[in-house]
Amino acid sequence: MKLIDLLDQDDITLNVPFTSKKRLFELLADKLGDDDKMSMAIYNALVQREKLGNTSLGNGIAFPHGKCLADREIRIHLVKLKQEVNFENVDEVSVGVVVAAVFPKQTNKSHQEIMNDAVAFFRQHRLYKLILDATSKTQVLDNIMEYFQKCNS
């Protein structure tokens, strides 16, 4: 399984104004959680991971992630920001796309492989530009899937 296999239109939010990482993580937790308790657990996991080190991947992409789910469940949500921002970038490219993922509390090798594949895939600048240029959730998802097929053919 690839992380993009988990992504559909309901997992994409466009034109989100950025005010702070805290507010962004709150939004992501609300999108990823089923209820207030789960959303709070996701928020705390994202914040705790970010405290360990910045989750900017470079090339305009940030990948906040955390571990807090039960069993083998994995959740993902993609946010296209209204404007590119300084996310304590690891390079000179401002962040305009945030891909958040939450994993089980107990991860295994397959979870690590999914994470590594997702990081390698989403950090590609050409994909970043395709996502930025998209004007709808359908177009974002189509661009991601087409780019994935090109990379794997």
N, C-alpha and C positions, 0 to 999 in steps of 0.2 A: 504494500500500500504506500502511496505517496500522499503527502500532506494536501496537495491540490485536489486529490480525490474527495476530500472532505469539504471542499469549498463550493458553495452554490450562491445564487443571487441573494439569499437571505443573510449570507455571511459577509456581505459587502456594504459599507456605508460610504457615501460620497460627500465631498465638500464640507468636511467637518472643520469648524473653526478651532484653531489651537490656542488655548490660553495658558495651559501648563501641562506637564506630564501627569500631575495628579488628576486633573479633570479628564485627560485623555484615558488614563487607566480606569477611571470611574465609568466612562462611557463603554470601554471595552469589556469591563466586568459585567455591566448591565446587559450588553449584547451577548456575551458568552454564557451567562448564568441563567438557570431556569427559575430561580427565586432569589429573594433577598439574601438568604443565608449562603447560597452558592456564589452569588455575585460578590459578597463580602470576602469569601474564601479566595476567589479568583483575584480580586483586587489586591488582597494582602500578598498573594503569591507573586503577582507582577511587581509589586513594590519591593518585596524582599529580594527578588532576583535583580532588579535594577540597582539596588544598593550594593550588590556584589560587583557591578561594573556596567557600564553603558551598553545598551543593546542595539546601538546603531551599527548597521553592517557596512556602511559606506554606500556610495552610488545612489544616495537618496532614499534608502530603505532602512527602517528600524524594525527589529524583530523582538519585541518584548515577549517574554514567555515565563511560565512558572509551572510548578507541580502542586496540584491540589485535588485532582479528581480521583474517583474510585476506579478500581479495576483497570481495564485497558482502554478506557475512553480517551479520546483526543478531540479537542475543539479548536477551531480556527476562526478568526475574523480579520478581514482586511479593511482598512480605513484609508481613503484618499483624502488628504487634508485640503482645506480650502486654499491654503497658501503654504509654500515650503517654509520650513522653520529650522532653527538651530536646535538639534536634539542632542547636543554635546557630541556632534558628528565626529566620526573617526577619520574623516577626510574633509575636503572643502565643499562637498556637495550637500546642500540643505536637504533635510528629510521632507518628502512629500507623500510617502506611502508608508503605512505602518501595518505590519502583518503580525497579529498576536496569536499565540498558541498556548494552550494549557494542556498539560499531560497528567497522567496519574501520579499519585504520591510516590509510588514504587514503579520506577521505569525499568525497562529491559533493553536489550541490545537493539531490538527493532524500533523502539521509540527513539533511540539515539540516531539510528540510521535515517529515520524519517526527518528528524531535526536537521541533521547534516545535509541531506538532500534539499530540504526546503531552503536552508541558508544559502547553499551554493546556487540554487535556481533563482531565488528572489534578489540576490545581490547583483545580478547582471543589469548593467546600465540600460541596455536596449529595452529590456522588459520594463524597467522603471519608466522610461519615456512612453512606452505604449500604454501603460496604466495611467500616467498623467494626462495623456491626450484623450483618453476615453471620456465620453460624456454620459454614459449610462452604466448601470450595473451589468447589463447584458454585454455591453462592449468590453468592459473590464474582464469579465469572465471569458468571453470569446478570445480576447487578446492573450490571456494567460494560457488558455488551452492550446491555442495555435502555436504560441511560442514554445510551450512544452513539447508539442509534437515535433516541431522543427529541431529542437535540441536532442530529441531521442530518436531521430530517424537516420 
